[in-house]
Amino acid sequence: MTDLTPLLEQARAWAAEDPDEQTRTELEALVAAAERGEESDLADRFAGTLEFGTAGLRGALGAGPNRMNRVVVTRAAAGLAAYLLDTGHKGGSVVIGFDARHNSDVFARDTAEIMTGAGLKALVMPRTLPTPLLAFAIRELGCAAGVMVTASHNPPQDNGYKVYLGDGSQIVPPADSEIAARIEAVGPLADLPRGDAGRLVSEEIIDRYLDTVAGLAEDGPRDLTVVYTPLHGVGGTTVAQVLETAGFEAPHVVELQEHPDPDFPTVSFPNPEEPGAMDLAMALAAQQKADLVVANDPDADRCAVAVPDAHGWRMLRGDEVGALLAHHLLARGRTGTFANSIVSSSLLGKMAAAAGQPHEETLTGFKWIGRVEGLAFGYEEALGYCCDPEHVRDKDGVSALLLVCELAAEAKAAGRGLPDILDDIARTHGLHATDQLSVRFDDLSHIAATMERLRATPPTVLGGLAVERVEDLSEGSAQLPPTDGLRYTLAEGARVIVRPSGTEPKVKCYLEVVIPVGDEDVDAARISAAGRLDAIKADLRGTAFGA
């Protein structure tokens, strides 16, 4: 029988240090249950420490080092403060934002008190606001760093802690490991000096962001019936103000999802990509005979788009929205580097080249895209778009939403829709169709084993297309830092990338096929592409996962 004494001692010590009555009581109840021999998740809560990485922290709320709570957040704030002091930012400012999730405001206040206690200035956003507004404020206020308390589109029981440095971009190696080392070195919480709760950021900064985003839209048609949902998140007021300032009629907002609600009662998973998440918005769009549906995720750094077609309403893929935004900006004469993550479509590179603009591929995540030199526009297939890198070096679902509305209004004035523009792009560059295959694992060791097996015996044919080249992305290259992943280049322009998910126990496969269109009907090319993607998926299931 396992000796629970060390675990119980560890849990009691943690509870004694926990300043939060709720999590302290929760932990004491788990200890009492364990002493009675009852089953609980106590061991999991102390199985390790919530890992601080390039996405900061993210995890389920609860007591213990392997959960999001005030002890973990306080230690993270102290580690970040130590890093800033050690890297020459004594007396510098840290701007702190928070969304409407459970405890976000509490974690923001703890962070502010630790920053001021360390001799730094804490500037706190005045209310729940979108993540891109925090990214904007970092550069606008000349801060040394920024913290956003959010779990983005994770389930309701989660929260997170996203860290930016003074350039307004999310942290990348080696800063993440250097901050993590300082978090590890933090002593007892009682020894940490705590100051006041900082000062509130003025409304002027918020107004400046709203005006800056609205200013991205040029004079043009504004006749557009829009349905919008913030998915119970914090984007609603910001989006409404930006659209109004840019001259659009107020959108029809999904009433049941209009106001921030940390329990996300109408969706099982508050991510617009998830099946069912957009059902209420599409029902309202049908009722209002809308031209367009747009949505943000709960912290409004992503933007989803749906359009009417012959069969009702269709969600556009992130790659399709990325192509539309690039088309819009290139048509306006936007110059500079157009960038996307390696798991996104290869189409952006062709569009940039045709316009005489440079293109760059990065690793997955805006921590990499935001750092591209001379960035003009960047996107990733997971609904993230950076349309104004001069002001926000991160994905911004508000500016992307405005530009999609502007493009849709221009198309409507010409008697067309966004799908017509996608057809034009396909005729020019070929139809680039993308899809995903995700396989979930209960045992994390099977993920590493799967990747090793694929490295040892890569497939030679997928979906009837020869595998012409295999790249092990863990080896890195002149263009890309090392990352755990494999890239297969197939015949006829097709491509597959296989990588472990950074946030879930999954292996994800990103598929792309390219079908020349020419004078051929685009719909026929789409049918052909769907067949090829299905064939590649079937082979991957058998080859990679033995399914």
Secondary structure, DSSP 8 states (H G I E B T S, - for coil): ----HHHHHHHHHHHHH---HHHHHHHHHHHHHHHTT---SHHHHTSS----BTTBEEEEBSSSTTSBSHHHHHHHHHHHHHHHHHTT-TT-EEEEEE-SSTTHHHHHHHHHHHHHHTT-EEEE-SS---HHHHHHHHHHTT-SEEEEE--TTS-TTEEEEEEEETTSSB--TTHHHHHHHHHHT---GGGS------EE--HHHHHHHHHHHHTTS-S------EEEE-TTSS-HHHHHHHHHHTT----EE-GGGSS--TT-TT-SS--TTSTTTTHHHHHHHHHHT-SEEEEE-TTSSBEEEEEEETTEEEE--HHHHHHHHHHHHHHTT--SEEEEETTS-THHHHHHHHTT--EEEE-SSHHHHTT-TTEEEEEETTTEEES-TTT-SS--HHHHHHHHHHHHHHHHHTT--HHHHHHHHHHHH-EEEEEEEEEE-SSTHHHHHHHHHHHHS--SEETTEEEEEEEEGGG--SSS---S-EEEEEGGG-EEEEEE-SSSSEEEEEEEEEE--TTS-HHHHHHHHHHHHHHHHHHHHHHHH--
